[in-house]
Amino acid sequence: MITVSIKKLVSAIKEADVFHLPDMNEGTHYIYEEIYKKLSEEIPVRLSEVNFSRFELDDINTMRELYADILEVNENKAEAFTRILKNIPPITTTSKFI
């Protein structure tokens, strides 16, 4: 049986490094903010809203690499961690105060 110390879990989360995206050029940043971020939050993006002059083909490739190397990896780790926590059955105990 797996047991989790909530106190240690919360402490580890508080001590974890803050996630920062790598520096992006203007075009890649536009793609991330105006397309990727909206789509990942299930906000519709219409082609008529995309300003194609704000980025170049290289920016699309950079965004694809950013997704494959960083965003997808972290998403998979978070999903695996969530799945583990969901599968741990709760245990009821009583507290005794003296």
LINRAVEN-V841155 format. One record per pair of residues at least 24 apart in sequence whose ideal C-beta (glycine too) atoms are under 8 Angstrom apart, sorted by the first residue. I is the first residue (numbers start at 1). J is the second residue. Records with the same first field share a line. If there is no record, write none. Layout:
I: J + J
//
This chain:
1: 89
2: 84 + 88
3: 88 + 91
4: 85 + 88
19: 74
21: 66 + 70
22: 66 + 70
24: 62 + 66
25: 59 + 62
26: 54 + 55
27: 54 + 55 + 56 + 58 + 59 + 62
28: 55 + 59 + 62 + 63 + 66
30: 54 + 55 + 59
31: 55 + 59 + 60 + 63
32: 63 + 66
36: 63 + 67
//
